[in-house]
Amino acid sequence: MSGSALRYSRITGTGSMLPARRVTNADLAEQLADRGIETSDDWIVERTGIRARHFADASQSASDLALDASRHALEAAGRKAAEVDLIIVATSTPDMVFPSTATILQHKLGIAGCAAMDLQAVCSGFVYALAVADAMIRTGSARCALVVGAEVFSRILDFSDRTTCVLFGDGAGAVVLEASATPGILASDLHADGSHRDILCTPGTVSGGAVLGNPLLRMDGPAVFKLAVRVLEESARAVLAKAGRTDADIDWLIPHQANIRIMQGTAKKLRLPMDKLIVTVDEHGNTSAASIPLALDVAVRSGRVKAGDTVMLEGVGGGFTWGAVLLDL
């Protein structure tokens, strides 16, 4: 690519990682029953579409999951870790307060020197991270980026609250994003509104060696649902307008895998048939920043999403944050 040529970015490889421990709704119902809390497979499926999720074991951190997902993505792209010059990890459950999980991942990949940073936008994190990496590639600050979503949400769940603990799982997804002479990432649209911070949050903090406040996830489900459906449609239409595309141009919709009702509602508003909606929430649960790259990798490796397809990625999460990316694979 000559110095005067237009610079774009394209996804050249995808990868994912799920912990070995698969927890079904029946497993979770039995665990909660021991605490005197009643739930059932039917109750969970009806409200969320979730049938199972994966939980990391005590020895696994977000960087461990990110490492396996990254290796799979690099292999798919035909790249070596040494060729990566930018690492962005989207996570709300980092290995430690600091340094960033991205720098820990960098070391585990056996490389050093390239820029590495975490990005915290909760469930919108991967969309945010992809937009940032695209911008850095377009400006010449990077040529080969590793963009990862990795979460161990099981560590921050309140297992006395059946309305939230049944929703989330652990996992990681990654993509290799490379400079290209032809457009891949077509447009992005990112937003946040901190006035809604209390409807989905983990409000605890560390001070003086102790946790202050509640270190477990809290959510106002009806408020999140109402806001999510509205902003996802708005962001999807905004990113289509920026790219000069229409609903009819979307081959696949890969939304944040939070709740099947929210996902189906968004597809309906975009006039997309349900067979164009990629769904993994039934087996993965809500893996926060990992959910979109996990779903993308599953769809690519199953042969549904193919080179040349136009894909809409969109996320919404605590903050409140939301956004969308439109891309040609």
Helices and strands as residue ranges (DSSP letters): E 8-17, E 21-24, H 25-33, H 41-48, E 52-55, H 62-77, G 81-83, E 86-90, H 101-108, E 115-119, G 122-124, H 125-138, E 144-152, G 153-156, H 162-165, E 170-180, E 185-192, G 194-199, E 200-201, E 205-207, E 210-212, E 218-219, H 221-243, G 247-249, E 252-255, H 260-269, G 274-276, H 281-284, G 288-290, H 291-301, E 310-317, E 321-328
